[in-house]
Amino acid sequence: MHNVFLATVAATLCLVASHIASATESVRIIATDAGLEAPRTIRPGMRHIIFENRGKQVHEAMFVKLPAGMSAEDFKGRVNEGILFPEGALDYSGPGLLSPGGTTEVWVPLDPGEYVLICWNHMRKSVRGLAVTDAQPVDDTPPKEDAVLMVRDFKFELQGHLKPGMRVIKIQSSGPSLHEADLFRLHPGRSASDVQRWYKDDLGEPAPADALGGIVDSHDTRQVLWLRRRFTPGQYVFHCALPLNPNAKSGDKSATHADVGMVMTFEVGP
């Protein structure tokens, strides 16, 4: 009886430990120039995403939820046709543009369903499927924010002062349009205008800034997201490059949100 009791206690402790581990386990996504590496299945809920760029080019990682009847290959086919917003697919945000060697963290809510991950900077070769299961939701509680970034048509407003060190930005959108908030640290002597030109030149070399992650857009324009990364003294830029025309196709030289003022420069002091 004593041995049975001990075995039961041990089994219970293992289950509790397993639950704690799974409830706090981050989702890791690694970008290479060949594509995105990530788990094939993850649990739903508010998820802590760690994104690392091991490639030699700038990458991002967006979660897109697929409608019933659409496979990852179907989505890829539409993207290869130049369609930026395949009908029925819903953007669920994720880490934005990140320079080679960089790492960034975001917190995004994900509900059950079939998804793809995509880097829109390399959309023809980065699409990969993954499933968010209907298991017990995870609560990767975001850390307390150091500043709040308000995102609206068509401007950014940073509330609070960011100091050097590891900092958290809470990102709130009031719509009504979809928006992203790519984050850049300017190289000496460069400006936000240089970032805009660089973006339109497909992020070629030489770069006027380091891409630090930021967040990509969500279909839910009232979504609240969190971004954490290390800041050093310097000039920074938030930039939204979504097309003003929601029917724009890849390769179109259509105007973007940045073209109508959705660019903001701010400073992190010593």
C-alpha positions as CSV (number, residue, x, y, z in Angstrom):
1,M,0.0,0.0,0.0
2,H,2.8,2.3,0.9
3,N,4.5,1.7,-2.5
4,V,1.2,2.3,-4.3
5,F,0.8,5.6,-2.5
6,L,4.3,6.7,-3.4
7,A,3.8,5.7,-7.0
8,T,0.5,7.7,-7.1
9,V,2.2,10.8,-5.6
10,A,5.1,10.5,-8.0
11,A,2.7,10.2,-11.0
12,T,0.8,13.2,-9.8
13,L,3.9,15.3,-9.5
14,C,5.0,14.3,-12.9
15,L,1.7,15.4,-14.4
16,V,1.8,18.7,-12.6
17,A,5.4,19.3,-13.7
18,S,4.5,18.4,-17.2
19,H,1.5,20.8,-17.1
20,I,3.7,23.6,-15.8
21,A,6.4,23.0,-18.4
22,S,3.9,22.9,-21.3
23,A,2.1,26.0,-20.0
24,T,5.2,28.1,-20.0
25,E,7.0,26.7,-23.0
26,S,7.8,29.3,-25.6
27,V,7.3,28.8,-29.3
28,R,10.6,29.1,-31.2
29,I,10.8,30.0,-34.8
30,I,14.1,30.1,-36.7
31,A,14.5,31.8,-40.0
32,T,17.1,30.7,-42.6
33,D,17.5,31.8,-46.2
34,A,15.9,28.4,-47.1
35,G,12.7,29.0,-45.1
36,L,11.1,29.0,-41.6
37,E,11.7,26.3,-39.0
38,A,9.0,25.8,-36.3
39,P,7.0,23.1,-34.5
40,R,4.3,21.4,-36.6
41,T,1.8,21.7,-33.8
42,I,1.4,24.1,-30.9
43,R,-1.2,24.7,-28.3
44,P,-3.7,27.7,-28.4
45,G,-3.8,30.7,-26.1
46,M,-1.6,33.7,-25.6
47,R,1.7,32.5,-26.9
48,H,5.3,33.7,-26.3
49,I,7.1,33.6,-29.6
50,I,10.9,33.7,-29.8
51,F,12.1,34.5,-33.3
52,E,15.7,34.1,-34.4
53,N,17.2,35.0,-37.8
54,R,20.1,32.6,-38.7
55,G,20.0,33.6,-42.4
56,K,22.0,36.2,-44.3
57,Q,18.9,38.2,-45.4
58,V,16.1,40.0,-43.5
59,H,13.2,37.8,-42.5
60,E,9.9,37.9,-40.7
61,A,7.3,35.3,-39.6
62,M,3.6,35.9,-39.9
63,F,0.9,33.4,-38.6
64,V,-2.0,33.2,-41.1
65,K,-5.1,31.1,-40.2
66,L,-6.5,29.2,-43.2
67,P,-10.2,28.9,-43.9
68,A,-11.9,25.5,-44.1
69,G,-10.9,23.7,-47.3
70,M,-7.7,25.6,-47.9
71,S,-4.4,23.8,-47.5
72,A,-0.9,25.2,-47.1
73,E,-0.2,24.3,-50.7
74,D,-3.4,26.1,-51.8
75,F,-2.3,29.2,-49.9
76,K,1.2,29.0,-51.4
77,G,-0.4,28.8,-54.9
78,R,-2.4,32.0,-54.3
79,V,0.7,33.7,-53.0
80,N,2.7,32.6,-56.0
81,E,0.0,34.4,-58.1
82,G,0.9,37.6,-56.3
83,I,-2.1,37.7,-54.0
84,L,-1.2,39.3,-50.7
85,F,-4.5,38.6,-48.9
86,P,-5.9,35.2,-50.1
87,E,-9.7,35.2,-49.6
88,G,-10.7,33.7,-46.3
89,A,-7.2,33.6,-44.8
90,L,-6.8,35.7,-41.6
91,D,-3.5,37.4,-40.6
92,Y,-2.7,36.6,-36.9
93,S,0.4,38.8,-36.6
94,G,3.9,37.6,-35.5
95,P,7.4,38.9,-35.4
96,G,8.3,41.5,-38.0
97,L,11.4,42.1,-40.1
98,L,14.6,41.0,-38.4
99,S,18.2,41.5,-39.6
100,P,20.6,38.6,-39.8
101,G,21.9,37.4,-36.4
102,G,19.0,39.0,-34.5
103,T,16.5,37.7,-32.0
104,T,13.2,39.2,-30.9
105,E,10.2,38.2,-28.8
106,V,6.5,38.8,-29.2
107,W,3.3,37.7,-27.5
108,V,0.4,36.9,-29.8
109,P,-3.0,35.1,-29.2
110,L,-3.6,32.1,-31.4
111,D,-6.8,30.0,-31.5
112,P,-7.3,26.5,-32.8
113,G,-7.1,25.9,-36.5
114,E,-4.8,25.2,-39.5
115,Y,-2.2,27.9,-40.1
116,V,0.7,28.8,-42.3
117,L,3.9,30.7,-41.3
118,I,5.2,33.0,-44.0
119,C,8.0,35.5,-44.5
120,W,6.5,38.0,-46.9
121,N,10.0,39.2,-47.8
122,H,10.6,35.7,-49.3
123,M,7.0,34.6,-49.8
124,R,7.5,32.1,-52.6
125,K,9.8,29.8,-50.6
126,S,8.9,30.4,-46.9
127,V,5.3,29.1,-46.6
128,R,5.0,26.2,-44.2
129,G,2.0,24.7,-42.5
130,L,1.3,24.2,-38.8
131,A,-1.7,23.4,-36.6
132,V,-2.8,25.1,-33.5
133,T,-4.5,22.3,-31.6
134,D,-7.7,22.4,-29.6
135,A,-5.9,21.3,-26.5
136,Q,-6.1,23.2,-23.1
137,P,-5.1,26.8,-23.9
138,V,-1.8,28.1,-22.7
139,D,-1.4,31.4,-20.9
140,D,2.1,32.8,-21.6
141,T,1.4,35.9,-19.6
142,P,3.2,38.9,-21.2
143,P,5.5,40.9,-19.0
144,K,4.7,44.4,-17.7
145,E,5.2,47.0,-20.4
146,D,7.7,49.9,-20.3
147,A,5.8,51.8,-23.0
148,V,2.7,51.6,-25.1
149,L,2.6,52.0,-28.9
150,M,-0.8,53.2,-30.2
151,V,-1.4,52.3,-33.8
152,R,-4.1,54.0,-35.8
153,D,-4.9,55.4,-39.3
154,F,-2.2,56.5,-40.2
155,K,0.2,57.2,-37.4
156,F,2.1,55.8,-34.5
157,E,2.0,57.3,-31.0
158,L,4.6,56.1,-28.4
159,Q,3.4,56.6,-24.8
160,G,6.2,56.4,-22.3
161,H,10.0,56.8,-22.6
162,L,12.2,53.8,-23.5
163,K,15.6,53.6,-21.8
164,P,18.5,51.3,-22.7
165,G,18.2,47.7,-21.7
166,M,15.7,44.9,-22.2
167,R,12.3,46.7,-22.7
168,V,8.7,45.7,-23.3
169,I,6.3,47.6,-25.6
170,K,2.6,46.9,-25.5
171,I,1.1,47.5,-29.0
172,Q,-2.5,48.5,-29.2
173,S,-4.4,49.2,-32.5
174,S,-7.6,51.2,-32.9
175,G,-7.9,50.5,-36.6
176,P,-10.0,50.8,-38.6
177,S,-7.3,49.5,-41.1
178,L,-4.8,46.7,-40.7
179,H,-1.4,47.9,-39.6
180,E,2.1,46.6,-38.8
181,A,4.9,48.1,-36.8
182,D,8.3,47.1,-38.1
183,L,11.0,48.4,-35.8
184,F,14.4,49.7,-37.0
185,R,17.5,51.2,-35.4
186,L,19.0,53.8,-37.7
187,H,22.7,53.7,-38.6
188,P,24.6,57.0,-37.9
189,G,23.6,59.7,-40.3
190,R,20.6,57.9,-41.7
191,S,16.9,58.9,-41.4
192,A,13.4,57.5,-41.6
193,S,13.3,58.6,-45.3
194,D,16.3,56.3,-45.9
195,V,14.3,53.4,-44.4
196,Q,11.3,54.1,-46.6
197,R,13.5,54.1,-49.8
198,W,15.3,50.9,-48.6
199,Y,12.0,49.2,-48.1
200,K,10.8,50.1,-51.6
201,D,14.2,48.7,-52.9
202,D,13.3,45.3,-51.4
203,L,15.7,45.7,-48.4
204,G,18.8,45.5,-50.5
205,E,22.4,46.4,-49.4
206,P,23.7,48.6,-48.0
207,A,21.0,48.9,-45.2
208,P,20.4,52.3,-43.5
209,A,19.2,50.5,-40.4
210,D,19.1,47.3,-38.4
211,A,15.7,45.6,-38.5
212,L,14.7,44.7,-35.0
213,G,11.6,42.7,-35.3
214,G,8.5,44.7,-34.5
215,I,5.1,43.1,-35.3
216,V,3.2,42.2,-38.5
217,D,-0.5,42.9,-38.9
218,S,-3.5,41.1,-37.4
219,H,-6.9,40.7,-38.9
220,D,-8.3,41.8,-35.5
221,T,-7.7,45.6,-35.6
222,R,-8.4,45.8,-31.8
223,Q,-5.7,43.2,-31.0
224,V,-3.2,43.8,-28.2
225,L,0.3,42.5,-28.7
226,W,3.6,42.7,-26.9
227,L,7.1,43.1,-28.1
228,R,10.3,42.6,-26.0
229,R,13.9,43.3,-27.1
230,R,17.1,45.0,-26.0
231,F,17.5,48.7,-26.8
232,T,20.8,50.6,-27.0
233,P,21.1,54.4,-27.2
234,G,20.3,55.7,-30.7
235,Q,17.6,56.7,-33.2
236,Y,14.8,54.3,-33.9
237,V,11.9,54.1,-36.4
238,F,8.5,52.5,-36.5
239,H,7.3,51.9,-40.0
240,C,4.1,50.5,-41.6
241,A,4.5,49.3,-45.2
242,L,1.0,47.8,-45.8
243,P,-0.5,48.8,-49.1
244,L,-3.2,51.4,-49.0
245,N,-5.0,49.3,-51.7
246,P,-6.2,46.0,-50.0
247,N,-6.4,44.5,-53.5
248,A,-2.7,45.3,-54.3
249,K,-0.6,42.4,-55.6
250,S,3.0,41.5,-55.0
251,G,5.2,43.6,-57.3
252,D,2.7,46.5,-57.5
253,K,4.3,49.9,-56.9
254,S,1.2,51.0,-54.9
255,A,1.3,53.6,-52.1
256,T,1.8,52.3,-48.6
257,H,0.7,53.5,-45.2
258,A,4.2,54.8,-44.7
259,D,3.7,57.0,-47.8
260,V,0.9,58.8,-46.1
261,G,2.7,59.4,-42.8
262,M,2.8,56.1,-40.9
263,V,6.4,56.4,-40.0
264,M,7.7,57.6,-36.6
265,T,11.2,58.3,-35.3
266,F,12.1,58.2,-31.6
267,E,15.2,58.2,-29.5
268,V,16.5,56.0,-26.8
269,G,18.8,58.1,-24.7
270,P,21.9,57.0,-22.8
